[in-house]
Amino acid sequence: MKIYKIERTQQLPISLDEAWSFFSSAGNLSRITPPWMKFEVTGELPEHMYPGMIATYHLQPVLGITLSWMTEITHVEENKMFVDEQRHGPFRFWHHQHHFKEVENGVEMTDIVHYALPFSKVGRIAHRLNIRKKLEEIFRYRHQKVEEMFKGR
């Protein structure tokens, strides 16, 4: 199984508490997901994240095909980090770490995603041709959207 990695760091001019409050709320995920993905939360979400929390979504990542995605929050260290892992969805493996660190002018947020695709060789070809680009596009959109949302605070 080939494991891929994406790592992105972004600085935000907000407090650690504000960053944690926004990003640890799974309900805000749709606000920072590209509209073309037609991302929709399908289950109820609690007010506060906790280890073992399950979140379910529908999305259309490519060709208008609707997919179901289920993630579990596996680790939570308040105001520091949390991890979501795919339990059902388009990837063979998905492990997404969200780290938060207070810095001089606000908060440094780092995403680290390790993922693998199904279908072995076909998955590798699809990754090279399209999937890596789509994931990069999603993270670029998120970076831009978050910057717009918290600009001038």
Buried (B, 14 or more C-beta within 10 A) or exposed (E): EEEBEBEBEBBBEBBBEBBBBBBBBBEBBBEBBBEBBBBEBEEEBEEEBEEEBEBBBBBBBBEEEEBEBBBBBBEBEEBBBBBBBBBEBBBBBBBBBBBBBEEEEBBBBBBBBBBBBEEEEEBBEBBEEEBBEBBEEBBEBBBEBBEEBBEEE
